[in-house]
């Protein structure tokens, strides 16, 4: 017996199969000198018969080693994927799966979503490898932008501010416009 799943206490306790899993959390074993079989699929077939080829056995409890028939349900592959995606609270690296941190591909499947934080870290690592060191700090900080725009608003000419700072006039014009708004 296992614990009661916290997100579905109505299901009751899990029945955990104690055989070794195959590395992805599912328990697989051989029986009758035949091929390997997943324990949850074997349990389903023993009670309900063969599983149609277009359906999959889904763990409602989200515990892959559970063989409690009350925790299993036949669903389509698409539904199984949707449920698994909804149940994920973190990405593979442990970053939170929040609406702000997940980029959803327009019209794509949940497997095409990616973690923004992971994406930024990958970009940073790639830049470090390419340049042979850590990426440079941002060229213009918010405080620097405000100072430059304030100089122009105080009456200095764009040309002089640009010459002193090395910032193009067109960029300074944009910063001034943002500060005025």
Residue pairs with C-beta under 8 A, 6 or more apart in sequence:
1 13
1 14
1 15
1 16
2 13
2 14
2 15
2 16
2 63
2 66
3 13
3 14
4 11
4 12
4 13
4 14
5 11
5 14
5 61
5 62
5 63
5 71
7 62
7 87
8 60
8 61
11 60
11 61
11 68
11 70
11 71
12 68
12 70
13 68
14 61
14 63
14 65
14 66
14 68
14 71
15 66
15 67
15 68
15 71
16 63
16 65
16 66
16 67
17 27
17 39
17 40
17 65
17 66
17 67
19 27
19 28
19 29
19 39
20 27
21 27
21 28
21 64
21 65
22 28
24 64
25 64
25 65
26 38
26 39
26 40
26 64
26 65
27 38
27 39
27 40
27 64
27 65
27 67
28 36
28 37
28 38
28 39
29 36
29 37
29 39
29 42
30 36
30 37
31 37
31 42
39 65
39 67
40 57
40 59
40 64
40 66
40 67
40 72
41 51
41 57
42 67
43 67
43 69
43 72
44 51
44 57
44 69
44 72
44 74
45 51
47 69
48 69
51 57
51 74
52 74
54 76
54 77
55 74
55 75
55 76
56 74
56 75
56 76
56 77
56 80
57 72
57 73
57 74
58 72
58 73
58 74
58 75
58 79
58 80
58 83
59 66
59 71
59 72
60 71
60 72
60 73
61 68
61 71
62 84
62 87
63 71
66 72
75 83
81 109
81 110
81 111
82 110
85 110
85 111
85 113
88 97
89 96
89 97
90 96
90 97
91 97
91 114
91 115
91 117
91 118
92 118
93 115
93 117
93 118
93 121
95 101
95 115
95 117
95 118
97 115
100 116
101 115
101 116
101 117
102 113
102 114
102 115
102 116
103 113
103 114
103 115
103 116
103 119
104 112
104 113
105 112
105 113
124 135
127 135
128 134
128 135
140 167
145 175
145 178
146 175
146 179
148 161
148 165
148 167
148 172
148 175
149 172
149 175
149 176
149 178
149 179
150 179
151 161
152 158
152 161
152 172
152 176
153 176
153 179
153 180
158 169
158 172
158 173
159 169
161 167
161 172
162 168
162 169
162 172
